[in-house]
């Protein structure tokens, strides 16, 4: 098997394992009473706060970072909300060894492996389409 095929398989396997760890961490946080949110500054003035699980817009405004901070404090006075980005930062994500691939090429291949047509990837690496789709999620 070629190094490139192995790298693509490793990227998909790491993505799948990382997503499992992230899901477990979110479930733990939610069981502890936390709410996972997303959103933030959209541009210099616009912002939003979105429930990560439901995509419900909890707040939005055009009053810049100060308005964003005030809304967060008002809506979450007990500091139970955790931003999804913080979950990612606090989760030990897998770093895939790139071997002899140049960094730039490895980055392009990783992007391709996680977003390209599953049938094309499956044909190249010898996996089923269903497995590729599952590991791309």
N, C-alpha and C positions, 0 to 999 in steps of 0.2 A: 504494500500500500504506500502511496506517495506521502511525503511529508505534508503536502497541501491538504490532502484528504484527511489525514490524521488531525491536522490543525483545525479544520472545519468541524470535524466530529467533536473535538475537545471543546471548541467554542460553544457548540450546541449543548453538550453535556454540562458545561459550566453554567450556561444560562439557565438550564432546567433546574439544576441544583440550587443556584442562587435564588431563583424565583420561589422555590420551596422554602428556603430559609427566610426570605422576606415575608411570605405568607404566614409562616409560623410565628414570626416576630409580631406581625400585625395582629394576629389572633390573640397572642399573649397580651399585647398592649390593650386591645379592646376588652378582653376579659378582666383587665385591671381597671376598667372604667375610662380609658382614653378614647378619644375620637381622632381618627386619622384625617387630616385635611391636606389639601393641595392648593395651588394658586399662589398669588403674590403679586408683585408689580408686573403689569403688562407693558406699560411705558412710563414716562416720567410722572404722569398723574393717575392713570387708571390702574386699578388693582381689583382682585377678587379673592374670596376665600371659598373653597369648594369642598364639600364632603367627599373624601376620596372614594368611599365605598358606593355611594348613591349618585354622585355627580350633582347633588343638590347645591345650588349657589346659596351659600349661607350669608354672604355679604358681598357688596361690590361698591366701588366708588371712583370718583375722579379727583380726589383731594390728596393724592400723593402718599408718600410713605407715612406721614403723620396720621392721615386718615386711616390707613391700613392698620397701623399700630393701635390706634384708638378703638377701632372696630374689634380687633382681636382681644383687647383687654376687656371691652364691654361684653362681648359674646362668650368669652371664656375666662370669667373671673377666677375660677379655681385652677387655671393652668392645666387643664386636662387634654387640650388639643396638642397633637404632635404632627408636625408637617411630614409628609411622605418623604421629602428629601432627607430629613433627619433619620428616618427609618433606614434609608439606604446608606447613609453615612455610618450608622451604628451597626450595620450588618457586615460581617466579614465576607466580602465578595471574592469569588475565585479569580485568580489571575492566571490566565492561560499562557503557558510557555510558548513563545513564538519560534523557537529553534533558530534556524538559519534565515528565516524570512526577515527582510528589512521591516522596520517599525511601520513605515507608511503603508507598505503592502499588507502587512498583518492587519492594520486598522481597516483598510478597504475590504479585505476578505471577511473580517469579523462583521462589518456592517452588512455585507452581502449575505452572509450565512444567517443572520438574524432577521433579514427583511425581504430577501428575494423569494421568488416562486419556489414553493416547497417541492414541487415535482422536479424542477431543474436541479435543485440541491440533492434530492433523493437519488436521482439518476447518476449524479456525479460521485456521491460518497457511498452509494450502495445500501442506503437505508430505505425503509418504506416511507411513502409520502406522509402517512399518518404520524409516524414517529417524528419526522422532521417538523411537522406542524405543531405537535405537542411540545417539542423542545424549543421551538421559536417563540412560543407564547411568553 
